[in-house]
């Protein structure tokens, strides 16, 4: 998910996507531990997406406090 796509969402939608992404990351980690993961690069992709979502939420929080 790109930053521009994340910025179009409201905070509740971002939080829901964040929860879903964390669950997917957990499931992929379990697959990696058992050796049955098909696409290991997806782990990195999910970590980056989570970081992007958290960054956008933090930016909005800081912007809100500055007002």
Biotite code that builds the C-alpha atoms (Angstrom):
import biotite.structure as struc

atoms = struc.array([
    struc.Atom([0.000, 0.000, 0.000], chain_id="A", res_id=1, res_name="UNK", atom_name="CA", element="C"),
    struc.Atom([1.387, 3.367, -1.018], chain_id="A", res_id=2, res_name="UNK", atom_name="CA", element="C"),
    struc.Atom([1.549, 6.414, 1.230], chain_id="A", res_id=3, res_name="UNK", atom_name="CA", element="C"),
    struc.Atom([-0.811, 8.310, -1.073], chain_id="A", res_id=4, res_name="UNK", atom_name="CA", element="C"),
    struc.Atom([-3.395, 5.531, -0.650], chain_id="A", res_id=5, res_name="UNK", atom_name="CA", element="C"),
    struc.Atom([-2.982, 5.600, 3.126], chain_id="A", res_id=6, res_name="UNK", atom_name="CA", element="C"),
    struc.Atom([-3.393, 9.383, 3.282], chain_id="A", res_id=7, res_name="UNK", atom_name="CA", element="C"),
    struc.Atom([-6.765, 9.100, 1.512], chain_id="A", res_id=8, res_name="UNK", atom_name="CA", element="C"),
    struc.Atom([-8.137, 6.985, 4.392], chain_id="A", res_id=9, res_name="UNK", atom_name="CA", element="C"),
    struc.Atom([-9.463, 8.384, 7.654], chain_id="A", res_id=10, res_name="UNK", atom_name="CA", element="C"),
    struc.Atom([-7.934, 7.402, 10.996], chain_id="A", res_id=11, res_name="UNK", atom_name="CA", element="C"),
    struc.Atom([-10.464, 4.642, 11.730], chain_id="A", res_id=12, res_name="UNK", atom_name="CA", element="C"),
    struc.Atom([-9.896, 3.048, 8.339], chain_id="A", res_id=13, res_name="UNK", atom_name="CA", element="C"),
    struc.Atom([-6.124, 3.220, 8.819], chain_id="A", res_id=14, res_name="UNK", atom_name="CA", element="C"),
    struc.Atom([-6.420, 1.606, 12.244], chain_id="A", res_id=15, res_name="UNK", atom_name="CA", element="C"),
    struc.Atom([-8.561, -1.202, 10.785], chain_id="A", res_id=16, res_name="UNK", atom_name="CA", element="C"),
    struc.Atom([-6.084, -1.781, 7.932], chain_id="A", res_id=17, res_name="UNK", atom_name="CA", element="C"),
    struc.Atom([-3.232, -1.685, 10.452], chain_id="A", res_id=18, res_name="UNK", atom_name="CA", element="C"),
    struc.Atom([-4.879, -4.407, 12.515], chain_id="A", res_id=19, res_name="UNK", atom_name="CA", element="C"),
    struc.Atom([-5.476, -6.565, 9.427], chain_id="A", res_id=20, res_name="UNK", atom_name="CA", element="C"),
    struc.Atom([-1.902, -6.074, 8.252], chain_id="A", res_id=21, res_name="UNK", atom_name="CA", element="C"),
    struc.Atom([-0.487, -7.021, 11.648], chain_id="A", res_id=22, res_name="UNK", atom_name="CA", element="C"),
    struc.Atom([-2.588, -10.191, 11.645], chain_id="A", res_id=23, res_name="UNK", atom_name="CA", element="C"),
    struc.Atom([-1.353, -11.077, 8.157], chain_id="A", res_id=24, res_name="UNK", atom_name="CA", element="C"),
    struc.Atom([2.238, -10.447, 9.242], chain_id="A", res_id=25, res_name="UNK", atom_name="CA", element="C"),
    struc.Atom([1.755, -12.729, 12.249], chain_id="A", res_id=26, res_name="UNK", atom_name="CA", element="C"),
    struc.Atom([0.374, -15.494, 10.033], chain_id="A", res_id=27, res_name="UNK", atom_name="CA", element="C"),
    struc.Atom([3.268, -15.149, 7.610], chain_id="A", res_id=28, res_name="UNK", atom_name="CA", element="C"),
    struc.Atom([5.764, -15.321, 10.460], chain_id="A", res_id=29, res_name="UNK", atom_name="CA", element="C"),
    struc.Atom([4.156, -18.562, 11.569], chain_id="A", res_id=30, res_name="UNK", atom_name="CA", element="C"),
    struc.Atom([4.457, -19.921, 8.029], chain_id="A", res_id=31, res_name="UNK", atom_name="CA", element="C"),
    struc.Atom([8.101, -18.840, 7.925], chain_id="A", res_id=32, res_name="UNK", atom_name="CA", element="C"),
    struc.Atom([8.758, -20.644, 11.194], chain_id="A", res_id=33, res_name="UNK", atom_name="CA", element="C"),
    struc.Atom([7.329, -23.870, 9.816], chain_id="A", res_id=34, res_name="UNK", atom_name="CA", element="C"),
    struc.Atom([9.137, -23.427, 6.514], chain_id="A", res_id=35, res_name="UNK", atom_name="CA", element="C"),
    struc.Atom([6.020, -23.286, 4.366], chain_id="A", res_id=36, res_name="UNK", atom_name="CA", element="C"),
    struc.Atom([6.142, -19.627, 3.334], chain_id="A", res_id=37, res_name="UNK", atom_name="CA", element="C"),
    struc.Atom([5.691, -19.083, -0.403], chain_id="A", res_id=38, res_name="UNK", atom_name="CA", element="C"),
    struc.Atom([6.745, -15.454, -0.752], chain_id="A", res_id=39, res_name="UNK", atom_name="CA", element="C"),
    struc.Atom([9.275, -14.364, 1.918], chain_id="A", res_id=40, res_name="UNK", atom_name="CA", element="C"),
    struc.Atom([9.497, -10.852, 0.459], chain_id="A", res_id=41, res_name="UNK", atom_name="CA", element="C"),
    struc.Atom([5.917, -10.270, 1.633], chain_id="A", res_id=42, res_name="UNK", atom_name="CA", element="C"),
    struc.Atom([7.196, -10.092, 5.237], chain_id="A", res_id=43, res_name="UNK", atom_name="CA", element="C"),
    struc.Atom([9.319, -7.056, 4.450], chain_id="A", res_id=44, res_name="UNK", atom_name="CA", element="C"),
    struc.Atom([6.518, -5.480, 2.432], chain_id="A", res_id=45, res_name="UNK", atom_name="CA", element="C"),
    struc.Atom([4.086, -5.816, 5.339], chain_id="A", res_id=46, res_name="UNK", atom_name="CA", element="C"),
    struc.Atom([6.560, -4.362, 7.834], chain_id="A", res_id=47, res_name="UNK", atom_name="CA", element="C"),
    struc.Atom([7.051, -1.343, 5.591], chain_id="A", res_id=48, res_name="UNK", atom_name="CA", element="C"),
    struc.Atom([3.295, -0.900, 5.153], chain_id="A", res_id=49, res_name="UNK", atom_name="CA", element="C"),
    struc.Atom([2.787, -0.995, 8.922], chain_id="A", res_id=50, res_name="UNK", atom_name="CA", element="C"),
    struc.Atom([5.496, 1.635, 9.361], chain_id="A", res_id=51, res_name="UNK", atom_name="CA", element="C"),
    struc.Atom([3.867, 3.854, 6.722], chain_id="A", res_id=52, res_name="UNK", atom_name="CA", element="C"),
    struc.Atom([0.479, 3.609, 8.432], chain_id="A", res_id=53, res_name="UNK", atom_name="CA", element="C"),
    struc.Atom([1.934, 4.431, 11.828], chain_id="A", res_id=54, res_name="UNK", atom_name="CA", element="C"),
    struc.Atom([3.838, 7.368, 10.336], chain_id="A", res_id=55, res_name="UNK", atom_name="CA", element="C"),
    struc.Atom([0.706, 8.865, 8.768], chain_id="A", res_id=56, res_name="UNK", atom_name="CA", element="C"),
    struc.Atom([-1.204, 8.464, 12.041], chain_id="A", res_id=57, res_name="UNK", atom_name="CA", element="C"),
    struc.Atom([1.612, 10.131, 13.991], chain_id="A", res_id=58, res_name="UNK", atom_name="CA", element="C"),
    struc.Atom([1.820, 12.995, 11.469], chain_id="A", res_id=59, res_name="UNK", atom_name="CA", element="C"),
    struc.Atom([-1.902, 13.624, 11.875], chain_id="A", res_id=60, res_name="UNK", atom_name="CA", element="C"),
    struc.Atom([-1.608, 13.503, 15.650], chain_id="A", res_id=61, res_name="UNK", atom_name="CA", element="C"),
    struc.Atom([1.246, 16.032, 15.667], chain_id="A", res_id=62, res_name="UNK", atom_name="CA", element="C"),
    struc.Atom([-0.577, 18.265, 13.214], chain_id="A", res_id=63, res_name="UNK", atom_name="CA", element="C"),
    struc.Atom([-3.695, 18.162, 15.403], chain_id="A", res_id=64, res_name="UNK", atom_name="CA", element="C"),
    struc.Atom([-1.675, 19.096, 18.516], chain_id="A", res_id=65, res_name="UNK", atom_name="CA", element="C"),
    struc.Atom([-0.017, 22.001, 16.726], chain_id="A", res_id=66, res_name="UNK", atom_name="CA", element="C"),
    struc.Atom([-3.355, 23.690, 16.048], chain_id="A", res_id=67, res_name="UNK", atom_name="CA", element="C"),
])
